[in-house]
Amino acid sequence: MASQGLERKISIVGSGLIGRSWAMIFASAGYSVSLYDIDQKQIETALADIEQQLKTLEKGGLLRGTTSSDQQFALIKGTINLQESVKNATIVQECVPENLELKRKVWKQVDELVSPNTILSSSTSTFMPSKLSDHLKNKANMIISHPVNPPYYVPVIEIVPAPWTDPEIARRTRDIWTEVGQTPVSLTKEVPGFIINRLQYALLNESWHLVTEGVLDVKDLDKIMSEGLGMRYAFLGTLETTHLNAQGFEDYCRAYSKTIHEVSSDFKPTPKFEGPHVKEIARQLEAEVPLDRLQERRNWRDACLTKLSQLKKEMNKLKK
C-alpha cells in the first residue's frame, strides 16, 4: 500500500491513549510503527502500556492480526527524534492534545521534514482540516482520520478532507484504514464536528434537557441507549432502522413524518452544559461509577466492545 519512495511505516506523533491504540492497530497489520513524543519517560510509559495491553489481549484470545503479541510489539519503536520518526513514513498520524495552536505548530514542524508523498493525518475530533493545514506547503496531503475512542475496539473512522486535499490522498487513506481492519467512512467536505460528534451531540443535548427538566433521572436515561436504541444501533444505522420499521423508507415517512416534525418542534435550544445542573448530573453518574472506579469501568467497556465486535463479525457473515 505504500507509495513510491515510502516504507511500510507509520509515524505516530503523540503517545497518549489514542496514539497507543493506533500503534497497536498498525502493528497488528504488519506495519512498522515509530511512536514519537517529546519526553523519553512518556515514550517508555507508553511502550510498557502497549506491551501489557497486547499480552492481555493475546491471553484473552482477542488480539488482532495473525502474529503474536511479541511479534507485534517488536514492530513498535519509540523515539524523541521527530525527523527520524517521520522519515519515509506512509502516514504521519498526529495525536497531540486538542489545542489548535499546538497542532498547527506540530504540523508545521512535520511539514518541513516529510516526503511529499506522505499522508498527513490528524486524529482531531474538534478542528477542521483547513484550520490545521492552511499554512503548510504539503497541505494537499492533509486529512482528518477521526476515530471513536477506543479505536482498537471500535472500528469506524471518519475521513475528512480539507478543501484542498488531493482526492488521491483521501482514497489512499481509506484503503490503508480498510487494510488494517478499521471501517472508514468518507466525507466529501469538512463540516464542524464531522459526523460522529454531530450525531453524538444531538443525543447529548436532548439527554441534558430530559434530565434537567426532571422527566427522568440519569440512570434511566442511559438505559434508553444501553438497553434499547443502542442494541439495534450496534447493527443498524438510524436510516436503515427506519427502512426496516416500515415497508421501506417512503412508507416510514408517510406514516411518521408528521409525528417526527411535531415532536422535534418541541426540542429546546442548544444547552451550554454549565451551571448547577452539571454538578447534579455528575453526582448521579458518580453514584453509579465513582471517580476512583473509572478505569475499572473503562476496562469493562473495552471487554464488552471486543465481544460485541466478535459477534458483529459472526452476524455479518449471515447477511444476505
N, C-alpha and C positions, 0 to 999 in steps of 0.2 A: 504493500500500500504506500510505501514511502516514495516521495517524488525524487526525481533525478538529483543526485548530489547530496541527498539526505540519508541518514541512517535510520534503522528501525528503532528509533529512540524518542522518548518523551521527556521533555523538561517540565518539571512541576515547580512553580515559583510560589513558595509558601507551604510550610509543612504542618499546618493545622489539621483539623479533623477532615475537612473536605480534601485537602491535598493528600492526606494519608489514604483516603478511600480511592482517589484517582490512581495513586501509586500501586495499590493492590489490584485494581481493575486492569490496568495496563500490563502489569507483570503476569497476571493470570492468562493473558493472551500472548505472552512471549515477548513483549517489548522490553527493552532495557529502559530503566527509569532513572533520571537524575533529579533528585529531590533537593531543591535549593532553599536555603534560608540564610538570614544574616548572622545567626548565632549558632555556634558549633554545639552548644549544650542543647539547644532546641532541636537540632538535627538528630543528636544522639537519642533524645527522648522520643522523637517521632519514629526513628528506626526500631527502637526497642518495643514501642507500642505496636507497630506494624508486624513485627516478628511474632509477638504474642497473639495478635488477632489472627494471623494466618494459621498458627498452630492450633488455636482454639477452633477455628472453622474446620480445619482438617480433621481434628479429633471428633467433631460432631458430624462429619460427612457432608459438610456444607461448603467446602472450598470450591471456588470457581476454577475453571480450566481443567487441563488434563495432567498437569505436573504437580509435584509435591510442594508443600509449603516451603521447604528448604530451597528447592529449585526456584520458586517464585521470589523468595526473599533475596536470593543471590543476584537477581536482576535489578535490585533497587540499591542505588548508591546515594549517599548524602554528600553535599558539598556546600561551602560558603563562597564559592567562586562562580559568579553569575556567568561569566564568559565560558567557562568550562561546561556549565550546565546546559546552556542554550546552543552550543556549537553543534551544527548538523542535526538539530532536532527536527523531527517531523512536525511536532506540535509543541509550542510553549503554552502550557496550561497554567494561567495565573490564578492564585488562590489566596491573595493577601487580604487583610481586613477590609470591610466595606467603608472605605474612605476614598472619596473621589480624587482628592489631591494626591494621596499616596499611590493610588492605582495609576494615575496619569504619570507620576514620577517614575514608577517601576516600568511602565510600558515604554517610556522614553529611553530608559537605560537598556531595556531589552532590544528595542528597535535599532539601536546603534551596533548591536552585536550579532543579530540573527542573519541567516541566509535569506535572500529574497523569496525563496520558495517555502519558508516555514510558516505554518498556520499560527496566527496569534489569537489565542482563545482565552476568554475570561470566564470564570465561574460566577461572576457577579449576579446577584438576584435583584439589584436595585438600579444600576446605571445602564443607560442605553449605550450600545457600542459606539455611536457617534460621539458621545461625551468622553469616551476613553481613547479615541484614536484620531481626532481631527488634527492633532499636532505631529503625527507620525509620518515618516517617509514611506513606510510599508503599510499604510492604513488600508490598502485594498485587501490585505491579508487578515484584517481584524474581524472576529466573530465572537458572539457570546455562546457558550455552552453551559446553560444553566440547569443544574440538577435539582432533584428533590433529595433532601437530607434524610437518611444517609444513602448516598448513591450506590454503595456496594450492594444494598438490599432492595432499592427502588430504582428500576432501570430507566425510567423516562428521562429524557434530557431535551431541553429546548435549544434549538439552533437559531440564533437571531442575528441577521446581518445588519451592518451599517448601510447607509445609502450608497456608499462607495465600495462595499465589499464585492470582490470578484466572485461571480456565481460559481466558478470552479472551486474556489476555496470553500464555499458552502457545501458543494457536492462532496468534496474530499473529506470534509469534516464529518458529514453524515455517514459516509462509507466507513470511516475509522471507528466511529462510535458503534455502528452496527457490528463491525468486526469484533470488537471487544465485549460484546454482549449487552450493550445498552439499547434502549428503544428511543431513537431520535425522532423528534417532530420538528418540522422546518417552517419557520415563519417567513413570509415573503417580504416583510418590512418590520422595522422596530416600532414597538408601541410601549408606553410606560407600563412597567410591571410585568411585561411579557404576557404569557397566558396563564401559567400556573398561579402566579400571585394575584392576577385579576380575578380568577375564579375563587381562590382561597379567601381573598379579602371580601368578596361578596358574601360568602358564608359567615366570615368572622364578623362583619358589620351587622348582619341580621341577628347573629347569636348574641352580640352585645345588647341590642335593643330588647330582645326577648327576655334576657336575664335581668337587665337593669329596670325594666318595666314590671318585673315580678310575675311574668307569665309562667315561668318555671325556673328551677334552680340550675346551677352549673352541671351537677351530676346528671340530671335527667336530660338536659340539653345535649350533653355529649353522647348520651345513649342513642339519640336520634341518628347520629352518624355511625357510631361503633356497632350498634345492634340493628340498624335499619338501612338508611341510604348507603352507608359505606360498604355494606355487604354486597350489594349489587353493583355499586360503582367500582368495586375491585375487579369486576369482569366486564362491565359495560360502561360506556360513556353516557353522558347526560342525553345526548341526542338519540343514540341507539335505544336507550331506555324508553324514550317516548315512542319511538318507532314500534317497539315490541308491546307497549302498553295499550295499543290500539291496532286497528287494521292498517298499519303504516302511519307515517308522519302526517300526511294530509288528513287522514281520519282523526288523528290526535288533535290537530289544530282546529278542525271543525267542531270537535267535542269540547275542547277545553280552553280555547283561546280567550273567550270572554271571561272565564274564571281566572285564568292566569293574569289577565290585564287588571281585573278588579282587585285581586289580592296584591299584585305588585304596586298598584297605586296607593296602597296603604303603607308601603315601606317608608321609613323615616329617613331624614337627611343623614349623610355620612358622619358617624361619630368621630370624635377626636381622641378617644381612648385616654382620657385624663380625668382627674378629679377623684372623689371618694369611691366611685364605683370600681375603680381599678383595685383599690385595697380590698373591697368586698369580694370581687371575683377571685383575686389572689388568695384570700382567706379560704374560700370554698375549695379551690384547687389544691391548696396546701393541706387541707384536711384529708384529702384523698391521697395525695402524693407529697409528703413533706420534702422540704428542700434537701435534706440530707439523704433522701432516697431517690433523687432524680436520676443518678447514674444507674441504679438498680432497675428503675423503670425503663430507662433507655435500652438497657441490655435486653429486657423482656420484650420491648417493642421490636428490636432488631431480630430477635429469635422468631417472633410472630411473622415479621415480614419475610424472613427467609423461608419459613414453612409455607407461607402463602405463595411465594414465588414458585416454589416447587409444585404446589397444587395447580397454579395457573399454567405451568408448562405442561402438566399432565392433561388438564382440561382443554388446552389449546389444540392438542393432538386430536381431540374428538370433534373439533369444529368442522362443519361441512361448508 
